[in-house]
Amino acid sequence: MSEPLVVDAGDRSVEELLGALDEGRRVTVRTEFLGSEHEVTLRRDGGTYYCDTPTRLHRHETAAEMRQCIENQGYASDA
């Protein structure tokens, strides 16, 4: 298994994050919520994408759904 990519929210584009997932890498996104730092793990298993937050596991069936989640949650840069 390859090394996970660890980034701060907003440091990478959606394309970079999805590219890492499609290469089989996990992506750990450090983000701040209510004044505390949290880590969110993005991963892909087969054709399903997952977003593991401290409180919930999101499951996405397509790259388009995962892209929307990443954009909605502010994990990627605007570029």
C-alpha positions in Angstrom: 0.0 0.0 0.0 1.3 3.4 -0.9 1.9 6.2 1.6 -1.1 8.3 2.5 -1.2 11.9 1.2 -1.6 14.2 4.2 -2.8 17.8 3.4 -4.4 20.8 5.0 -7.9 21.6 3.7 -7.6 23.9 0.7 -4.0 23.0 -0.1 -4.8 20.8 -3.2 -7.2 20.9 -6.1 -10.1 18.5 -6.4 -8.4 16.9 -9.4 -5.2 16.3 -7.3 -7.2 14.7 -4.5 -9.3 12.5 -6.8 -6.1 11.5 -8.7 -4.5 10.3 -5.5 -7.6 8.3 -4.6 -7.7 6.8 -8.1 -4.0 5.8 -7.7 -5.0 3.8 -4.6 -3.7 6.3 -2.0 -5.6 7.4 1.1 -5.8 11.1 1.6 -5.9 12.6 5.1 -7.2 16.1 5.2 -6.6 18.2 8.2 -9.4 20.6 8.8 -10.7 22.9 11.5 -14.2 22.6 12.9 -15.6 24.6 15.8 -12.1 25.7 16.8 -10.6 22.2 16.9 -8.4 20.4 14.3 -9.8 17.2 12.9 -8.6 14.7 10.3 -10.8 13.4 7.6 -9.7 10.3 5.6 -10.7 10.0 2.0 -10.3 6.6 0.3 -11.4 4.5 -2.5 -12.2 0.8 -2.3 -13.0 -0.8 -5.7 -15.5 1.6 -7.3 -16.7 3.1 -4.1 -15.3 6.3 -2.6 -15.4 6.9 1.2 -15.1 10.0 3.4 -14.4 9.1 7.0 -15.1 12.1 9.3 -14.8 12.1 13.1 -18.6 11.6 13.3 -19.8 10.0 10.1 -18.8 7.7 7.2 -19.9 9.1 3.8 -20.1 6.7 0.9 -20.1 7.8 -2.7 -20.7 5.6 -5.7 -19.1 7.8 -8.4 -16.2 10.1 -8.8 -18.7 12.9 -9.5 -20.4 12.3 -6.1 -17.0 12.3 -4.4 -16.0 15.5 -6.2 -19.2 17.2 -4.9 -18.5 16.1 -1.4 -14.9 17.4 -1.5 -16.1 20.7 -2.9 -19.0 21.1 -0.5 -16.9 20.3 2.6 -14.1 22.7 1.5 -11.4 20.0 1.5 -9.9 21.2 -1.9 -8.7 24.6 -3.2 -10.8 26.6 -5.5 -8.2 26.2 -8.3 
